Amino acid sequence: MPEFSEKPATTPSSSQKSGEKGGFEIPQPARSAYQAELFKRNQLPEAPSMEQIEPVAVKLLENIETLLEGIELILGRKLDYNKNDIDGKLLMGLAIEPDVKKKFGILLLAKTVEELKKKK
């Protein structure tokens, strides 16, 4: 059976070889005044990449008192758990999930789904 390494692959992708930025490195300008305030409050640039957002968000997700802000930072919007049943379920599920890496992954998936729904 092959062994898998915990280390990331060191071979650059074709987009990295050509100088293009990968998805995690693309700057994401604020889509609302609220999101711009989140960036500013967390000492992020005006258009941070997800690579820049990740360490800040992970730190926020580790603490139940800052969990909501971490979620909003990743999703890029204010949660409306009173009107949106999905937001309420997401918040409750993440509040009880002990693994911060899983929290971050779940939020990236949720963000991707939201973006795909907007495109349709």
HELIX and SHEET records of a PDB file:
HELIX    1   1 SER A   14  LYS A   17  1                                   4    
HELIX    2   2 GLY A   23  GLU A   25  5                                   3    
HELIX    3   3 ALA A   33  ARG A   41  1                                   9    
HELIX    4   4 MET A   50  LEU A   61  1                                  12    
HELIX    5   5 LEU A   67  LEU A   75  1                                   9    
HELIX    6   6 ASP A   85  ILE A   96  1                                  12    
HELIX    7   7 VAL A  100  LYS A  119  1                                  20    
END                                                                             
